[in-house]
């Protein structure tokens, strides 16, 4: 799997997690290469952002399709706590 495919798979994993956690929200994604990946969920009343460093999703030690890392870190809960300012997530290794 090349680097682009690796990142795309990790992005899909994050999108899947956020879609489940924010069921009534519209999700958008923006890549600010080579800095960050920004995921925004919005329901017209509330908006939350998740920002992940580019290198995190490109890291070969970050296992694609491992939603457990997002669940264990309570990423959705942290996004709600941080509100519109956005939540910068770095997985603990």
N, CA, C and O atoms as a GROMACS GRO file, in nm:
protein
  372
    1UNK      N    1   0.085  -0.117   0.000
    1UNK     CA    2   0.000   0.000   0.000
    1UNK      C    3   0.090   0.124   0.000
    1UNK      O    4   0.177   0.138   0.086
    2UNK      N    5   0.070   0.213  -0.096
    2UNK     CA    6   0.153   0.333  -0.102
    2UNK      C    7   0.104   0.436   0.002
    2UNK      O    8   0.000   0.417   0.064
    3UNK      N    9   0.181   0.542   0.018
    3UNK     CA   10   0.153   0.641   0.122
    3UNK      C   11   0.017   0.707   0.103
    3UNK      O   12  -0.054   0.731   0.201
    4UNK      N   13  -0.020   0.736  -0.021
    4UNK     CA   14  -0.149   0.800  -0.047
    4UNK      C   15  -0.263   0.707  -0.008
    4UNK      O   16  -0.359   0.751   0.055
    5UNK      N   17  -0.253   0.581  -0.044
    5UNK     CA   18  -0.357   0.484  -0.008
    5UNK      C   19  -0.366   0.467   0.143
    5UNK      O   20  -0.475   0.455   0.199
    6UNK      N   21  -0.250   0.466   0.209
    6UNK     CA   22  -0.245   0.453   0.355
    6UNK      C   23  -0.322   0.568   0.420
    6UNK      O   24  -0.404   0.546   0.509
    7UNK      N   25  -0.294   0.689   0.376
    7UNK     CA   26  -0.360   0.807   0.432
    7UNK      C   27  -0.509   0.804   0.402
    7UNK      O   28  -0.591   0.833   0.490
    8UNK      N   29  -0.546   0.771   0.279
    8UNK     CA   30  -0.688   0.764   0.242
    8UNK      C   31  -0.763   0.664   0.328
    8UNK      O   32  -0.877   0.690   0.368
    9UNK      N   33  -0.702   0.551   0.356
    9UNK     CA   34  -0.764   0.449   0.441
    9UNK      C   35  -0.783   0.503   0.582
    9UNK      O   36  -0.888   0.480   0.644
   10UNK      N   37  -0.683   0.573   0.634
   10UNK     CA   38  -0.697   0.632   0.767
   10UNK      C   39  -0.802   0.742   0.770
   10UNK      O   40  -0.877   0.753   0.868
   11UNK      N   41  -0.810   0.822   0.665
   11UNK     CA   42  -0.914   0.925   0.657
   11UNK      C   43  -1.052   0.860   0.657
   11UNK      O   44  -1.143   0.906   0.726
   12UNK      N   45  -1.068   0.754   0.582
   12UNK     CA   46  -1.196   0.682   0.576
   12UNK      C   47  -1.234   0.628   0.714
   12UNK      O   48  -1.351   0.628   0.750
   13UNK      N   49  -1.135   0.581   0.790
   13UNK     CA   50  -1.159   0.530   0.924
   13UNK      C   51  -1.209   0.641   1.015
   13UNK      O   52  -1.304   0.621   1.091
   14UNK      N   53  -1.147   0.758   1.008
   14UNK     CA   54  -1.190   0.871   1.090
   14UNK      C   55  -1.330   0.915   1.049
   14UNK      O   56  -1.413   0.942   1.136
   15UNK      N   57  -1.357   0.923   0.921
   15UNK     CA   58  -1.490   0.961   0.872
   15UNK      C   59  -1.595   0.863   0.922
   15UNK      O   60  -1.703   0.904   0.965
   16UNK      N   61  -1.566   0.735   0.918
   16UNK     CA   62  -1.659   0.633   0.965
   16UNK      C   63  -1.690   0.652   1.114
   16UNK      O   64  -1.806   0.646   1.155
   17UNK      N   65  -1.587   0.674   1.192
   17UNK     CA   66  -1.605   0.696   1.336
   17UNK      C   67  -1.692   0.819   1.362
   17UNK      O   68  -1.788   0.814   1.438
   18UNK      N   69  -1.658   0.930   1.297
   18UNK     CA   70  -1.732   1.055   1.320
   18UNK      C   71  -1.876   1.045   1.273
   18UNK      O   72  -1.965   1.102   1.335
   19UNK      N   73  -1.899   0.975   1.163
   19UNK     CA   74  -2.035   0.957   1.112
   19UNK      C   75  -2.121   0.883   1.214
   19UNK      O   76  -2.239   0.915   1.230
   20UNK      N   77  -2.064   0.785   1.281
   20UNK     CA   78  -2.138   0.711   1.384
   20UNK      C   79  -2.161   0.796   1.509
   20UNK      O   80  -2.268   0.791   1.569
   21UNK      N   81  -2.063   0.874   1.546
   21UNK     CA   82  -2.071   0.954   1.668
   21UNK      C   83  -2.158   1.079   1.653
   21UNK      O   84  -2.217   1.126   1.750
   22UNK      N   85  -2.166   1.132   1.532
   22UNK     CA   86  -2.243   1.254   1.506
   22UNK      C   87  -2.344   1.224   1.396
   22UNK      O   88  -2.334   1.277   1.285
   23UNK      N   89  -2.441   1.139   1.428
   23UNK     CA   90  -2.535   1.086   1.328
   23UNK      C   91  -2.616   1.192   1.256
   23UNK      O   92  -2.642   1.178   1.136
   24UNK      N   93  -2.655   1.297   1.323
   24UNK     CA   94  -2.742   1.397   1.262
   24UNK      C   95  -2.664   1.516   1.205
   24UNK      O   96  -2.723   1.617   1.169
   25UNK      N   97  -2.534   1.503   1.197
   25UNK     CA   98  -2.448   1.611   1.150
   25UNK      C   99  -2.399   1.583   1.007
   25UNK      O  100  -2.388   1.467   0.965
   26UNK      N  101  -2.370   1.689   0.935
   26UNK     CA  102  -2.306   1.679   0.805
   26UNK      C  103  -2.156   1.685   0.828
   26UNK      O  104  -2.108   1.770   0.904
   27UNK      N  105  -2.083   1.597   0.765
   27UNK     CA  106  -1.939   1.590   0.785
   27UNK      C  107  -1.866   1.641   0.661
   27UNK      O  108  -1.902   1.608   0.549
   28UNK      N  109  -1.764   1.722   0.684
   28UNK     CA  110  -1.678   1.765   0.573
   28UNK      C  111  -1.533   1.741   0.614
   28UNK      O  112  -1.500   1.734   0.732
   29UNK      N  113  -1.450   1.730   0.514
   29UNK     CA  114  -1.309   1.699   0.536
   29UNK      C  115  -1.224   1.792   0.449
   29UNK      O  116  -1.256   1.818   0.333
   30UNK      N  117  -1.115   1.841   0.509
   30UNK     CA  118  -1.022   1.925   0.434
   30UNK      C  119  -0.880   1.882   0.468
   30UNK      O  120  -0.845   1.866   0.585
   31UNK      N  121  -0.799   1.863   0.365
   31UNK     CA  122  -0.658   1.828   0.384
   31UNK      C  123  -0.574   1.952   0.358
   31UNK      O  124  -0.580   2.011   0.250
   32UNK      N  125  -0.497   1.991   0.457
   32UNK     CA  126  -0.405   2.104   0.443
   32UNK      C  127  -0.263   2.048   0.441
   32UNK      O  128  -0.186   2.058   0.537
   33UNK      N  129  -0.231   1.988   0.328
   33UNK     CA  130  -0.104   1.919   0.314
   33UNK      C  131   0.012   2.016   0.319
   33UNK      O  132   0.003   2.121   0.255
   34UNK      N  133   0.115   1.993   0.387
   34UNK     CA  134   0.149   1.875   0.469
   34UNK      C  135   0.127   1.899   0.618
   34UNK      O  136   0.196   1.839   0.700
   35UNK      N  137   0.033   1.984   0.653
   35UNK     CA  138   0.016   2.021   0.794
   35UNK      C  139  -0.088   1.938   0.868
   35UNK      O  140  -0.056   1.867   0.963
   36UNK      N  141  -0.213   1.948   0.825
   36UNK     CA  142  -0.321   1.885   0.902
   36UNK      C  143  -0.430   1.826   0.814
   36UNK      O  144  -0.442   1.854   0.695
   37UNK      N  145  -0.509   1.742   0.879
   37UNK     CA  146  -0.636   1.692   0.826
   37UNK      C  147  -0.742   1.752   0.918
   37UNK      O  148  -0.731   1.739   1.040
   38UNK      N  149  -0.843   1.818   0.862
   38UNK     CA  150  -0.947   1.879   0.944
   38UNK      C  151  -1.081   1.817   0.907
   38UNK      O  152  -1.122   1.817   0.790
   39UNK      N  153  -1.148   1.764   1.008
   39UNK     CA  154  -1.280   1.704   0.992
   39UNK      C  155  -1.378   1.794   1.066
   39UNK      O  156  -1.359   1.824   1.184
   40UNK      N  157  -1.484   1.838   0.998
   40UNK     CA  158  -1.582   1.926   1.058
   40UNK      C  159  -1.718   1.859   1.054
   40UNK      O  160  -1.760   1.807   0.950
   41UNK      N  161  -1.787   1.860   1.167
   41UNK     CA  162  -1.925   1.811   1.173
   41UNK      C  163  -2.013   1.930   1.210
   41UNK      O  164  -1.979   2.009   1.297
   42UNK      N  165  -2.126   1.940   1.142
   42UNK     CA  166  -2.212   2.058   1.157
   42UNK      C  167  -2.357   2.016   1.140
   42UNK      O  168  -2.391   1.942   1.048
   43UNK      N  169  -2.442   2.062   1.230
   43UNK     CA  170  -2.585   2.031   1.215
   43UNK      C  171  -2.670   2.157   1.198
   43UNK      O  172  -2.792   2.153   1.214
   44UNK      N  173  -2.604   2.270   1.168
   44UNK     CA  174  -2.675   2.395   1.151
   44UNK      C  175  -2.686   2.476   1.279
   44UNK      O  176  -2.704   2.597   1.275
   45UNK      N  177  -2.675   2.408   1.393
   45UNK     CA  178  -2.680   2.476   1.523
   45UNK      C  179  -2.545   2.468   1.593
   45UNK      O  180  -2.501   2.564   1.658
   46UNK      N  181  -2.481   2.354   1.580
   46UNK     CA  182  -2.352   2.332   1.645
   46UNK      C  183  -2.251   2.282   1.542
   46UNK      O  184  -2.286   2.213   1.447
   47UNK      N  185  -2.127   2.319   1.565
   47UNK     CA  186  -2.019   2.276   1.476
   47UNK      C  187  -1.900   2.236   1.562
   47UNK      O  188  -1.864   2.305   1.657
   48UNK      N  189  -1.841   2.123   1.528
   48UNK     CA  190  -1.724   2.074   1.598
   48UNK      C  191  -1.618   2.035   1.495
   48UNK      O  192  -1.649   1.989   1.386
   49UNK      N  193  -1.491   2.056   1.533
   49UNK     CA  194  -1.382   2.020   1.443
   49UNK      C  195  -1.284   1.927   1.512
   49UNK      O  196  -1.259   1.936   1.632
   50UNK      N  197  -1.230   1.837   1.431
   50UNK     CA  198  -1.122   1.749   1.473
   50UNK      C  199  -1.005   1.779   1.381
   50UNK      O  200  -1.017   1.771   1.259
   51UNK      N  201  -0.891   1.812   1.441
   51UNK     CA  202  -0.771   1.841   1.363
   51UNK      C  203  -0.665   1.737   1.400
   51UNK      O  204  -0.634   1.717   1.517
   52UNK      N  205  -0.612   1.672   1.298
   52UNK     CA  206  -0.509   1.570   1.316
   52UNK      C  207  -0.390   1.608   1.230
   52UNK      O  208  -0.407   1.642   1.112
   53UNK      N  209  -0.272   1.602   1.287
   53UNK     CA  210  -0.152   1.634   1.210
   53UNK      C  211  -0.140   1.539   1.091
   53UNK      O  212  -0.173   1.421   1.100
   54UNK      N  213  -0.092   1.594   0.980
   54UNK     CA  214  -0.075   1.516   0.858
   54UNK      C  215   0.009   1.391   0.885
   54UNK      O  216  -0.025   1.281   0.840
   55UNK      N  217   0.118   1.409   0.957
   55UNK     CA  218   0.211   1.297   0.981
   55UNK      C  219   0.148   1.184   1.060
   55UNK      O  220   0.191   1.070   1.049
   56UNK      N  221   0.045   1.214   1.142
   56UNK     CA  222  -0.021   1.108   1.219
   56UNK      C  223  -0.088   1.008   1.127
   56UNK      O  224  -0.069   0.887   1.142
   57UNK      N  225  -0.166   1.057   1.030
   57UNK     CA  226  -0.237   0.965   0.940
   57UNK      C  227  -0.145   0.906   0.834
   57UNK      O  228  -0.181   0.808   0.769
   58UNK      N  229  -0.027   0.964   0.816
   58UNK     CA  230   0.070   0.908   0.722
   58UNK      C  231   0.164   0.807   0.789
   58UNK      O  232   0.233   0.731   0.721
   59UNK      N  233   0.165   0.807   0.922
   59UNK     CA  234   0.255   0.720   0.998
   59UNK      C  235   0.218   0.573   0.978
   59UNK      O  236   0.103   0.534   0.997
   60UNK      N  237   0.315   0.494   0.940
   60UNK     CA  238   0.290   0.351   0.918
   60UNK      C  239   0.261   0.277   1.048
   60UNK      O  240   0.214   0.164   1.045
   61UNK      N  241   0.289   0.338   1.162
   61UNK     CA  242   0.258   0.277   1.291
   61UNK      C  243   0.115   0.310   1.336
   61UNK      O  244   0.067   0.255   1.435
   62UNK      N  245   0.049   0.398   1.263
   62UNK     CA  246  -0.092   0.430   1.290
   62UNK      C  247  -0.174   0.332   1.208
   62UNK      O  248  -0.181   0.344   1.085
   63UNK      N  249  -0.235   0.234   1.273
   63UNK     CA  250  -0.302   0.126   1.199
   63UNK      C  251  -0.432   0.168   1.132
   63UNK      O  252  -0.525   0.211   1.199
   64UNK      N  253  -0.438   0.157   1.001
   64UNK     CA  254  -0.563   0.189   0.931
   64UNK      C  255  -0.677   0.101   0.984
   64UNK      O  256  -0.656  -0.013   1.025
   65UNK      N  257  -0.793   0.156   0.980
   65UNK     CA  258  -0.917   0.090   1.022
   65UNK      C  259  -0.920   0.056   1.171
   65UNK      O  260  -1.004  -0.024   1.213
   66UNK      N  261  -0.833   0.114   1.252
   66UNK     CA  262  -0.834   0.088   1.396
   66UNK      C  263  -0.911   0.199   1.467
   66UNK      O  264  -0.852   0.294   1.519
   67UNK      N  265  -1.041   0.185   1.469
   67UNK     CA  266  -1.127   0.285   1.533
   67UNK      C  267  -1.107   0.283   1.684
   67UNK      O  268  -1.140   0.380   1.752
   68UNK      N  269  -1.054   0.174   1.738
   68UNK     CA  270  -1.032   0.164   1.882
   68UNK      C  271  -0.952   0.282   1.936
   68UNK      O  272  -0.979   0.329   2.047
   69UNK      N  273  -0.855   0.332   1.861
   69UNK     CA  274  -0.776   0.446   1.907
   69UNK      C  275  -0.863   0.570   1.927
   69UNK      O  276  -0.844   0.644   2.023
   70UNK      N  277  -0.957   0.590   1.839
   70UNK     CA  278  -1.047   0.705   1.850
   70UNK      C  279  -1.145   0.687   1.966
   70UNK      O  280  -1.174   0.782   2.038
   71UNK      N  281  -1.195   0.565   1.984
   71UNK     CA  282  -1.289   0.537   2.091
   71UNK      C  283  -1.220   0.550   2.227
   71UNK      O  284  -1.272   0.615   2.317
   72UNK      N  285  -1.102   0.489   2.241
   72UNK     CA  286  -1.029   0.493   2.368
   72UNK      C  287  -0.992   0.636   2.406
   72UNK      O  288  -0.990   0.670   2.524
   73UNK      N  289  -0.964   0.718   2.309
   73UNK     CA  290  -0.929   0.858   2.335
   73UNK      C  291  -1.052   0.946   2.354
   73UNK      O  292  -1.039   1.065   2.383
   74UNK      N  293  -1.172   0.888   2.337
   74UNK     CA  294  -1.297   0.962   2.348
   74UNK      C  295  -1.293   1.089   2.262
   74UNK      O  296  -1.326   1.198   2.308
   75UNK      N  297  -1.252   1.072   2.139
   75UNK     CA  298  -1.235   1.185   2.048
   75UNK      C  299  -1.365   1.263   2.031
   75UNK      O  300  -1.363   1.386   2.034
   76UNK      N  301  -1.476   1.195   2.014
   76UNK     CA  302  -1.604   1.265   1.995
   76UNK      C  303  -1.638   1.348   2.119
   76UNK      O  304  -1.685   1.461   2.107
   77UNK      N  305  -1.616   1.294   2.236
   77UNK     CA  306  -1.641   1.367   2.360
   77UNK      C  307  -1.552   1.489   2.372
   77UNK      O  308  -1.596   1.596   2.413
   78UNK      N  309  -1.425   1.472   2.336
   78UNK     CA  310  -1.332   1.586   2.340
   78UNK      C  311  -1.371   1.693   2.240
   78UNK      O  312  -1.358   1.812   2.267
   79UNK      N  313  -1.418   1.652   2.124
   79UNK     CA  314  -1.463   1.749   2.024
   79UNK      C  315  -1.578   1.832   2.080
   79UNK      O  316  -1.582   1.953   2.061
   80UNK      N  317  -1.671   1.766   2.148
   80UNK     CA  318  -1.784   1.838   2.206
   80UNK      C  319  -1.737   1.935   2.315
   80UNK      O  320  -1.788   2.047   2.324
   81UNK      N  321  -1.640   1.893   2.395
   81UNK     CA  322  -1.587   1.980   2.502
   81UNK      C  323  -1.515   2.103   2.447
   81UNK      O  324  -1.527   2.212   2.503
   82UNK      N  325  -1.441   2.084   2.339
   82UNK     CA  326  -1.362   2.194   2.282
   82UNK      C  327  -1.445   2.286   2.193
   82UNK      O  328  -1.401   2.396   2.160
   83UNK      N  329  -1.563   2.241   2.154
   83UNK     CA  330  -1.654   2.325   2.076
   83UNK      C  331  -1.596   2.370   1.943
   83UNK      O  332  -1.523   2.296   1.877
   84UNK      N  333  -1.631   2.491   1.905
   84UNK     CA  334  -1.593   2.543   1.774
   84UNK      C  335  -1.445   2.574   1.761
   84UNK      O  336  -1.396   2.594   1.650
   85UNK      N  337  -1.373   2.578   1.872
   85UNK     CA  338  -1.228   2.603   1.867
   85UNK      C  339  -1.155   2.487   1.801
   85UNK      O  340  -1.045   2.504   1.749
   86UNK      N  341  -1.216   2.372   1.802
   86UNK     CA  342  -1.155   2.253   1.743
   86UNK      C  343  -1.074   2.175   1.843
   86UNK      O  344  -1.020   2.230   1.939
   87UNK      N  345  -1.066   2.046   1.820
   87UNK     CA  346  -0.991   1.956   1.905
   87UNK      C  347  -0.874   1.901   1.825
   87UNK      O  348  -0.893   1.837   1.721
   88UNK      N  349  -0.752   1.927   1.874
   88UNK     CA  350  -0.630   1.876   1.812
   88UNK      C  351  -0.597   1.743   1.877
   88UNK      O  352  -0.563   1.737   1.995
   89UNK      N  353  -0.608   1.635   1.799
   89UNK     CA  354  -0.587   1.501   1.854
   89UNK      C  355  -0.455   1.443   1.806
   89UNK      O  356  -0.424   1.442   1.687
   90UNK      N  357  -0.380   1.394   1.902
   90UNK     CA  358  -0.259   1.317   1.874
   90UNK      C  359  -0.273   1.187   1.950
   90UNK      O  360  -0.282   1.189   2.073
   91UNK      N  361  -0.275   1.073   1.881
   91UNK     CA  362  -0.294   0.945   1.952
   91UNK      C  363  -0.174   0.915   2.041
   91UNK      O  364  -0.059   0.942   2.005
   92UNK      N  365  -0.204   0.860   2.157
   92UNK     CA  366  -0.094   0.818   2.245
   92UNK      C  367  -0.047   0.680   2.200
   92UNK      O  368  -0.128   0.592   2.168
   93UNK      N  369   0.083   0.662   2.198
   93UNK     CA  370   0.138   0.535   2.152
   93UNK      C  371   0.184   0.449   2.264
   93UNK      O  372   0.233   0.338   2.242
   0.00000   0.00000   0.00000
